[in-house]
Amino acid sequence: MGHRLSCLKGEEQDTEVGWVDTNKGEGDGAAFSEEVKIKSPDREDKKQKRRRKSSGVSRFSTRDQHVVERPFRVAAFNVRRFGLAKMQDKKVVEVLVNIVRQFDIILIQEVVDRCGRALQELLEAINYIGCEEDAEYAMVISPRLGRGKQKEQYAFFYRAGRVDVVGQDMYPDPGDLYMREPFMVQFNVRSVASLSTITLLALHTQPTSAAKEIDCLVEVVEWAKATDTSILILGDLNAGGSYFTGPDLASCRLRQDSQYRWLIPDHMDTTATSTLAAYDRLIVVGDELFNAVIPNTAGVLRFDEDHGLGQEELLKVSDHFPVCLDLRPAVHPTVEKNIDCKLAIMVRDRRFPEIDFEDLQTTFKVPRFKMTTLYDDKQQLAQVEMRTQKLSSKADVMKCLENLRVKIDGLISYSLLSAVRHKVICGEATNTSIKGKAEQSMWLSIVADLVKKDITCFVEMKTCIT
């Protein structure tokens, strides 16, 4: 049976929709529920009220947690001999503060300050402009590392409202291979989907021994796996240019083993000079962490463009750019239970078929399809929709569309069929940035608009919220 498209004016009760505070006096944590006030036809003062039962989700959100979190951002930045001299330049400090506050965890490398005052001053500057509790950052620092007088430190700045440090350790380096030993820090993360902890392995290689140091990260990872299996290797590995050439790439064990995903490609320039090399890298270990990375988010942060810096001003900050990635945010279980998300591909054919749809609705019988009709105010047929039940694959979608084309002659043109096939098999439906459910759920619907005189095909795909 068909449905009317228009609302009935003057025949139904007037309705007002608003919001009512159901926890007066409870401050920011107060929940809100929908209130519908229905005015009776005789305009009596007595009002009926209906309230939707609150799920309690609104009381869950605080400054440190939300029902749908923002992406969790991680970065590594070689700040080029970071010390007290850099902290005396107000413009440099402003840029560094802006960079750090874009991330939940950021590794700062090449810290050469012996007394530790520069790091403490930077931390104070980062937190000085914070106006929320979760803006407060903390830091964890490695010992001073290196041979001779030239020593450096690694420093992780992290957003304390979203992250806790579980543990930290230095790689024991039994063969004394590393100029600056890898620094391991394990974090407890509360806002990343499917992850409760993540271990970051920081490394700044010696350029002349970069190939050997990178290759031996296999042993470092095995050592770190005793603590955690979700591991991210990050830092200035000098993994490019003349330090990491073709033969090195071919023999490097981290490039041969599929459990290591190099998210910064070899052609990407991470330097702020004319070097044109991918020195800085992000390497994900294992499937669990890799699946948590939002596709196409790994890259270089061009802070010079954000701040309008010239080359001279840029090099005062660093001769490197930060490398970064985003992790999928967590979603409150109630939201996941009650909210469905879909993406749809829409293909419209502006040529309208010569079909008697009034007659078609009485004879329509196509496997896996159901027809729905809509009528206008004058009870004239305005729209016809033919929709499938849930389908399990792209091949199912195309099979149903081809079968509908055979069953109803003239409804689906070959042009429409070809365009949909391309979109489903080769186009947007294959986009790896679209994260779907474990089981693939798809729907196909064909809408004939008798007013606009066109045919539109929709292919819907169920996706995750984040």
Long-range contacts (C-beta under 8 A, 24 or more apart in sequence): 2-372, 2-373, 2-374, 2-375, 2-381, 3-372, 3-373, 3-374, 3-375, 4-374, 4-375, 4-376, 4-377, 5-374, 5-375, 5-376, 5-377, 5-382, 5-383, 6-376, 6-377, 13-38, 13-39, 13-40, 13-41, 14-38, 14-39, 15-39, 20-51, 22-51, 22-54, 23-59, 29-58, 29-59, 29-62, 30-58, 30-59, 31-56, 31-58, 31-59, 32-58, 55-334, 55-338, 56-334, 57-332, 57-334, 57-335, 60-332, 63-132, 63-133, 63-134, 63-161, 64-133, 64-134, 64-161, 64-162, 64-190, 65-190, 65-191, 66-191, 67-331, 67-332, 67-334, 67-335, 68-329, 68-331, 68-332, 68-335, 68-465, 68-466, 69-191, 69-192, 69-329, 69-330, 69-331, 69-466, 70-329, 71-294, 71-297, 71-326, 71-327, 71-328, 71-329, 71-466, 72-104, 72-162, 72-189, 72-191, 72-192, 72-326, 72-327, 72-328, 72-329, 73-102, 73-103, 73-104, 73-105, 73-324, 73-325, 73-326, 73-327, 74-103, 74-104, 74-105, 74-106, 74-200, 74-232, 74-234, 74-282, 74-324, 74-325, 74-326, 74-327, 75-99, 75-102, 75-103, 75-105, 75-106, 75-107, 75-301, 75-322, 75-323, 75-324, 75-325, 76-106, 76-107, 76-109, 76-202, 76-234, 76-235, 76-236, 76-280, 76-282, 76-322, 76-323, 76-324, 77-106, 77-107, 77-108, 77-109, 77-318, 77-320, 77-321, 77-322, 77-323, 78-109, 78-110, 78-204, 78-235, 78-236, 78-279, 78-280, 78-318, 78-319, 78-320, 79-108, 79-109, 79-110, 79-111, 79-317, 79-318, 79-320, 80-110, 80-317, 80-318, 80-319, 80-320, 81-110, 81-112, 82-108, 82-110, 82-111, 82-112, 82-113, 82-118, 82-119, 83-111, 83-112, 83-113, 83-118, 84-113, 84-115, 84-117, 84-118, 84-121, 86-118, 86-316, 87-117, 87-118, 87-121, 87-122, 89-316, 91-313, 91-316, 92-316, 92-317, 93-122, 93-125, 95-303, 95-307, 95-309, 95-317, 96-122, 96-125, 96-317, 97-122, 97-125, 97-126, 97-129, 98-303, 98-306, 98-307, 99-301, 99-303, 99-322, 100-126, 100-137, 100-157, 101-126, 101-129, 101-130, 101-135, 101-137, 102-301, 103-157, 103-159, 103-324, 104-158, 104-159, 104-162, 104-163, 104-189, 105-156, 105-157, 105-158, 105-159, 105-163, 105-187, 105-200, 106-156, 106-157, 106-158, 106-322, 107-154, 107-155, 107-156, 107-200, 107-202, 107-234, 107-235, 108-154, 108-155, 108-156, 108-157, 109-152, 109-154, 109-202, 109-204, 109-235, 109-236, 110-152, 110-204, 110-236, 111-141, 111-152, 111-153, 111-154, 111-155, 112-151, 112-152, 112-153, 113-153, 114-144, 116-141, 119-153, 119-155, 123-157, 126-157, 133-161, 134-159, 134-160, 134-161, 134-162, 135-159, 135-161, 136-160, 136-161, 138-165, 140-165, 140-168, 140-185, 142-168, 142-170, 142-183, 142-202, 143-170, 145-170, 145-179, 145-180, 145-181, 145-183, 146-179, 146-180, 147-179, 152-180, 152-204, 154-180, 154-183, 154-202, 154-204, 154-235, 156-185, 156-200, 156-202, 158-187, 162-189, 162-190, 162-191, 163-187, 163-188, 163-189, 163-190, 164-188, 166-197, 167-227, 169-227, 171-220, 171-223, 172-223, 177-209, 177-212, 177-213, 177-216, 178-203, 178-205, 178-206, 178-213, 178-216, 179-205, 179-206, 179-209, 179-213, 180-204, 180-205, 180-206, 182-217, 182-220, 184-224, 184-227, 186-227, 186-228, 190-330, 191-329, 191-330, 192-292, 192-327, 192-328, 192-329, 192-330, 193-292, 193-327, 193-328, 193-329, 193-330, 193-331, 193-466, 194-288, 194-291, 194-292, 194-328, 195-230, 195-288, 195-289, 195-292, 195-327, 197-228, 197-230, 198-228, 198-230, 198-231, 198-232, 198-289, 199-224, 199-227, 199-228, 199-230, 199-231, 199-232, 200-231, 200-232, 200-234, 201-231, 201-232, 201-233, 201-234, 202-234, 202-235, 203-233, 203-234, 203-235, 203-237, 204-235, 204-236, 204-237, 205-235, 205-236, 205-237, 205-238, 205-239, 205-243, 206-238, 207-238, 207-243, 208-243, 210-237, 210-238, 210-239, 210-243, 210-244, 211-243, 211-244, 211-245, 211-248, 211-252, 213-237, 214-239, 214-244, 214-248, 214-252, 214-254, 215-251, 215-252, 215-253, 215-254, 217-254, 217-283, 218-253, 218-254, 218-257, 221-285, 229-285, 229-286, 229-288, 230-285, 230-286, 230-288, 230-289, 230-292, 231-284, 231-285, 231-286, 231-289, 232-282, 232-283, 232-284, 232-285, 232-289, 233-281, 233-282, 233-283, 233-284, 233-285, 234-281, 234-282, 234-283, 234-323, 235-280, 235-281, 236-279, 236-280, 236-320, 237-279, 237-280, 237-281, 238-279, 239-278, 239-279, 239-280, 239-281, 240-266, 240-270, 240-277, 240-278, 240-279, 241-275, 241-276, 241-277, 241-279, 243-279, 254-283, 259-285, 259-286, 259-287, 260-284, 260-285, 261-285, 261-290, 263-293, 263-298, 263-325, 264-298, 264-299, 264-300, 264-323, 268-299, 268-300, 269-300, 270-300, 270-320, 270-321, 270-323, 271-319, 271-320, 271-321, 272-304, 272-314, 272-315, 272-318, 272-319, 272-320, 272-321, 273-315, 273-319, 279-320, 280-320, 280-321, 280-322, 280-323, 281-323, 282-323, 282-324, 282-325, 292-327, 292-328, 293-325, 293-326, 293-327, 293-328, 294-325, 294-326, 294-327, 294-328, 294-433, 295-432, 295-433, 295-435, 296-432, 296-433, 297-324, 297-325, 297-326, 298-323, 298-324, 298-325, 299-323, 299-324, 299-325, 300-324, 328-435, 328-464, 328-466, 329-466, 330-466, 331-465, 331-466, 335-465, 336-465, 339-465, 340-462, 341-462, 341-463, 341-464, 341-465, 342-460, 342-461, 342-462, 342-463, 343-434, 343-460, 343-461, 343-463, 344-458, 344-459, 344-460, 344-461, 345-420, 345-423, 345-424, 345-427, 345-428, 345-429, 345-458, 345-459, 345-461, 346-456, 346-457, 346-458, 347-416, 347-419, 347-420, 347-423, 347-456, 347-457, 348-454, 348-455, 348-456, 348-457, 349-413, 349-415, 349-416, 349-454, 349-455, 349-456, 349-457, 350-453, 350-454, 351-413, 351-454, 351-455, 352-448, 352-453, 352-454, 352-455, 353-410, 353-411, 353-413, 353-448, 353-455, 354-410, 355-408, 355-410, 355-411, 355-448, 357-381, 357-384, 357-448, 357-450, 360-384, 360-408, 364-408, 366-403, 366-404, 366-407, 366-408, 367-403, 368-400, 369-400, 369-404, 376-451, 381-450, 382-449, 382-450, 382-451, 383-447, 383-448, 383-449, 383-450, 383-451, 384-447, 384-448, 384-450, 385-445, 385-446, 385-447, 385-448, 386-445, 386-446, 386-447, 387-443, 387-444, 387-445, 387-446, 388-443, 388-444, 388-445, 389-443, 390-441, 390-442, 390-443, 391-441, 391-442, 391-443, 391-444, 392-439, 392-440, 392-441, 392-442, 393-440, 393-442, 394-424, 394-425, 394-429, 394-442, 396-442, 397-424, 397-442, 397-444, 397-459, 398-424, 398-425, 400-444, 401-444, 401-446, 401-457, 404-446, 411-446, 411-448, 411-455, 412-446, 412-455, 412-457, 413-455, 416-455, 416-457, 420-457, 420-459, 423-459, 424-459, 429-459, 429-461, 434-461, 434-463, 435-463, 435-464, 435-466, 436-461, 436-462, 436-463, 436-464, 437-462, 437-463, 437-464
